Amino acid sequence: MRILLNGDPHELAAPQSVAALLERLGLDPRVVAVELDRKVVRRAQYTDTVVRDGAEVEIVAFVGGG
């Protein structure tokens, strides 16, 4: 299946949760914000929210600095 991930085409074998996608990408769910089809996904819902074929996913990582 194909999704758009941060504006670029990305292939997934099957629908999966936001939590599984983040794990697959090697991203720590505590330091990112996720938008799925233009709606912000609350961190508490990462396990229950499924990314399906054709989805648009935006992931933004928090960066600290001074």
N, C-alpha and C positions, 0 to 999 in steps of 0.2 A: 504494500500500500504506500501511497505517496502523501506527504504532508509538506507544508511550507514551514521551515524552521528559521526564524529570524530573516525571512524574506527569500531564503534559498530552498530549492527542492531537496527533500530528504526522504530516503526510503526506510520503511519499517516493515518487518515481517508480518506483523499482525497488530490489531488495536492493542493499546497498552495504557496503563495509568500514567498520569503525569509523574508520579514517584518513580515508576519503572523507567520512564524516558530519561529523567534526570540521572538516575543511577547508570543507565547505559551510556550517557554522555559524560559521566565522571564528574557531575556537578553536585555540590553540597546543597541540599534543599534549604538549609538555614540561611544561605547567603545569596539567594536568587529570588526574583519575582517572576511569576509566570502569567501570561495572558493567553487564553485559548479562545479563538474565534472572537477576538476583541472584547473579551470579558476577563477581568482579573480573577485568577483562581486563588482562593485562600489556602494558605499552607496546610491547614487542617483537612482540606479536601483533596490534597495531592493524590492520596491513595485511592479515593473513590471516583475521581474524575478521569474519564477515559478519552484518550486521543484517538480519533477515528480517521479513516481515509478522507483526504481532502481538507483536513483541519489546518488552520493557520495558528502557529505557536510562536510566541515571542518570549524569549527568556533574557532577563536582564540581571547581571551580577552586580552586587553591591561592592563598591571599591572604597576603602578607607584611605585617608591621606591627610596631609596637614599643610 
